[in-house]
Amino acid sequence: MTLFLREYARTSREVGAIAPSGPRLGRALTRYVIPSPGSARTVLEVGPGTGAVTRHIAGSLGRLDTLDLVEANPRFVDLLQGAYGGDPRLRFRTGLVQDHDLGTYDTIVCGLPFANFDAPTTADIFDRLLGALKPGGTLSFFGYVGGARMRRTFTGRAAREHVLDGQNTLRRILDRHTFRTELVLGNLPPARVHHLAPVSAPVQAA
């Protein structure tokens, strides 16, 4: 928790939260990390932070399954490698997800703070993640209840316009791809988990 708070204070745009995800949020985010008897699953977690959700994913992996972790904060990567480096099913990548060539995945779990991103960044990330899903695959991510409104309230005019553009782009993505949304009240702060599936055409920022 101390590392998480320190990194939030230092790089709040990338971290985007003041505390790791709680157990209820972790369970909701990993709802579609579903065992597939007889076949190996490929899972991607983007923005795992200190590993609060990683624990839920790793606990559901089979012997032949793999989990790719993409984390921009090198301090968090060091922490994750210390906790899971001995597990051959996990592969660690440092940097932005936009800078990596992704494989194809049955399930993607994303912890990025989209309320902080502008429209082109939001559209680019979702295009990449949805495009990396196998047929029938799912993408799950979350946003804090009231988080976008607070960011609009406490930013200057120029930054507010970027936030609004990003939120409008995110809303269009949700309208097109969401098949289920869950409200997780037992988290600090409360959160909404969105479960998405791809459609034929990619989403572009306006």
MOLIN-V40828 format. One record per residue. OMEGA is omega as a letter, one per 30 degrees, with the letter a starting at -180 (999 if undefined). D_LAST is the distance of its C-alpha to the last C-alpha in Angstrom with 2 decimals. Layout:
# MOLIN-V40828
OMEGA;D_LAST
OMEGA;D_LAST
This chain:
# MOLIN-V40828
a;37.71
l;38.88
a;36.79
l;33.69
l;34.24
l;34.99
l;31.85
l;29.75
a;31.39
a;30.86
a;27.27
l;25.75
a;22.11
a;22.98
l;25.54
l;23.87
a;26.99
l;30.53
l;32.28
l;32.08
l;31.10
a;34.09
a;35.89
l;34.42
l;30.84
l;31.91
l;33.43
a;30.40
a;28.07
a;30.59
a;31.41
l;30.30
a;32.10
l;34.72
l;37.88
a;38.29
l;42.06
l;43.04
a;39.73
l;38.02
l;34.67
a;31.99
l;30.04
l;27.42
l;27.00
a;24.26
a;25.12
l;28.64
a;29.78
l;33.50
a;33.73
l;33.93
l;31.97
l;33.32
l;36.75
a;35.71
a;34.21
a;37.18
a;39.59
a;38.31
l;38.32
a;40.98
a;43.14
a;41.12
l;37.61
l;35.41
l;32.93
l;30.61
l;29.67
a;26.92
a;27.30
a;26.12
a;29.04
l;32.23
l;34.48
l;33.07
l;33.50
l;37.12
l;37.64
l;36.25
l;38.40
a;41.38
a;40.90
a;39.92
l;40.88
a;43.89
a;41.97
l;41.45
a;38.79
l;36.33
a;34.54
l;33.02
l;30.21
l;29.45
l;26.10
a;22.38
l;21.39
a;18.96
a;22.18
l;24.15
a;24.73
l;24.72
l;27.18
a;26.87
l;27.50
a;28.85
l;27.39
l;24.87
a;25.18
l;22.68
a;23.56
a;20.75
a;19.81
l;16.11
a;16.58
a;17.13
l;14.08
a;10.96
a;7.45
l;8.07
l;11.55
a;11.02
a;9.09
a;11.76
a;14.57
l;14.00
a;13.70
a;16.93
l;18.70
l;18.12
a;19.01
a;22.15
l;23.53
l;26.57
a;26.95
a;27.51
a;26.13
l;24.44
a;22.14
l;23.10
a;21.72
l;22.29
a;21.26
l;23.87
a;24.57
a;23.67
a;22.31
l;18.86
l;20.73
a;23.20
l;20.74
a;19.21
a;22.85
l;24.21
l;21.75
a;21.70
a;19.40
l;17.30
a;17.07
l;16.39
l;13.19
a;12.01
a;13.38
l;11.79
l;8.17
l;9.51
l;11.35
l;8.83
l;7.12
l;10.84
l;11.85
l;9.96
l;11.55
a;14.76
a;14.86
a;14.70
a;16.95
l;19.29
l;22.91
l;24.62
l;24.22
l;27.21
a;28.15
a;30.31
a;32.38
l;34.86
l;32.71
f;32.53
l;30.16
a;29.40
l;26.38
l;24.36
a;24.22
l;21.62
a;22.73
l;20.26
a;20.98
l;19.06
a;18.29
a;18.40
l;14.87
l;12.66
l;9.43
l;6.42
l;3.78
999;0.00
